Amino acid sequence: MEPNGRIEKPIITLDHVSKRFESAGRVKEVVNDVSLEVNENEFVVLFGPGQCGKTTMINLIAGLELASEGTVTVDEKQVDGPGADRGVVYQTTALFPFCSVMGNVEFGPKSRGIDKKARRERAQYFIDLVGLQGFEKSYPNQLSGGMRQRVGIARAYCNDPKVMLMDEPFGHLDAQTRYMMEEELEKIWQKEKRTVVFVTNNIEEAIYLADRIILLTNCPTTIKQEYVVELPRPRSYVDPEFLKLRRIILENTDETL
């Protein structure tokens, strides 16, 4: 049973996963013998120093990279490439510049042949959920950075994935917008449950969002420690227990090489 009282089953499994890259005759190991389970509807944060291999782990789950050793499974199926069951949100949203907000959000259902009325209703629901009602006809170059990330989140949710993979989605935002987006994402996750694996190197962000924090080592990365975050939601950055957990995790975090 999870700390929030929900009984869940693993939906993501990494079983002794390693990843190596070869370039110019040299081999670089980035992920070293990682085993991890993520439960259905759990919000798991991968936290570690910069360039430690967090993005590679997200790409392995997304199917954008394949493991050199070990297996990655999602919903009991071995990952052998990208799939609609996994939505990905990156630091740069990669929105289609020629599409409006509505066009971007409805793109997934449209490409799957869902009729216009149904996909528009679904897209509108997620546009409203991320607080962009009234901007349906706007284009990405007319939006702020935070608004573009809202579109990216709505687009990923609209495709109805089982798993949401988020690779430092707020890393390029200013501090005030970042705090606002963290609050918004937490509200969206509470209302529209999904299994989330979220990458960050910001400790406050990790504690604010996570059910569980996976602390990673320097590259080649492996799991150093896991922390269950039992603080009630919504969380306060100045809560003494929040600050205590922050100190404990940072004391155990590798310095960036």
Secondary structure, 3 states (H helix, E strand, C coil): CCCCCCCCCEEEEEEEEEEEEEECCEEEEEEEEEEEEEECCCEEEEECCCCCCHHHHHHHHHCCCCCCEEEEEECCEECCCCCCCEEEEECCCCCCCCCCHHHHHCHHHHHCCCCHHHHHHHHHHHHHHCCCCCCCCCCHHHCCHHHHHHHHHHHHHHCCCCEEEEECCCCCCCHHHHHHHHHHHHHHHHHCCCEEEEEECCHHHHHHHCCEEEEECCCCECEEEEEECCCCCCCCCCCHHHHHHHHHHHHCCCCCC
